[in-house]
Amino acid sequence: MSKLTSNQLQEYNDNGYVAPIEVLTKDQAFEIRKEIENIETKWPNELKGAGRNYVHMISPILDEVCHNSKMLDAVESIIGKNILICGTTLFIKNPHEKGFVSFHQDATYIGLEPHNWVTAWLAITDANEENGCMRMWSGSHKDNIRHHEQKYDEGNLLTRGQTVENVPLDKTTPLVLKAGQMSLHHPTIVHGSGLNKSKDRRIGFVIQSYIGTNVEQVLGKMYVQQARGDDTFKYHQHTKRPHKIMSSEDIEIRKKANDDLQRIFYPGFTKKRDL
Ligand SMILES: O=C(O)CCC(=O)C(=O)O
């Protein structure tokens, strides 16, 4: 078992995140990158915009990552042994593009209650200050949900450009990771990330999120897989794991899942981000 140590747990409780956690070797991370780029090459529209969600449903390789025992051991230390995979997202920032993520708290718009869940950000490439790694406002998870402006600003990778304004940058810490390492962050920590100013892509594969089976979706419907333990609550629709890349059956269920996710991200909003 590679559970979090008591120091790591303390770090998570005090700061709202813990990192780095070793998950994959650099070569294994590179294999994941190749899988992502293989999908982008063969199915060019599949991983654009909303297509960056629920990617584990169409690729056995990405699916396998979500069930990685090192990730699950660490997650279990935080949310307990009954764990569901409730969504994945690729946060890709290509060089020379305007992608950034405004400061926000995930719990504000994702509809998962209570907050017995944690987000795992796995670095597929290195993530550093030059290529726009996440910046965390340590300790901000201890406060309530803050006001978020819906800014819809160009390049913002968040759906509605949800933004906590006036975050003191000097109080935020860059979350630097090597390819294959992961961070875990709390539902209410304020975090964001800047532009990629390097010459290569920055890719994060994010399990968004691992949830305890006691967590409900209060804004709509999400599709889950059992990662560990039992689901006696049965709040969510369970889906089966993919056995081959892009099977038509998996594509269909992913489309449903993504349509439902859009309804969660845009409740009552007619304006949508340009994809
Ligand atoms: O990848 C990024 O830069 C931001 C990701 C993020 O906001 C998240 O995983 O909650």
The ligand as an ORCA input file, in Angstrom:
! r2SCAN-3c Opt
* xyz 0 1
  O      -4.630     22.144    -15.402
  C      -4.811     23.272    -14.957
  O      -4.063     24.199    -15.238
  C      -5.962     23.543    -14.024
  C      -6.648     22.307    -13.567
  C      -7.700     22.528    -12.543
  O      -8.168     23.605    -12.311
  C      -8.193     21.374    -11.808
  O      -7.724     20.256    -12.042
  O      -9.056     21.558    -10.922
*
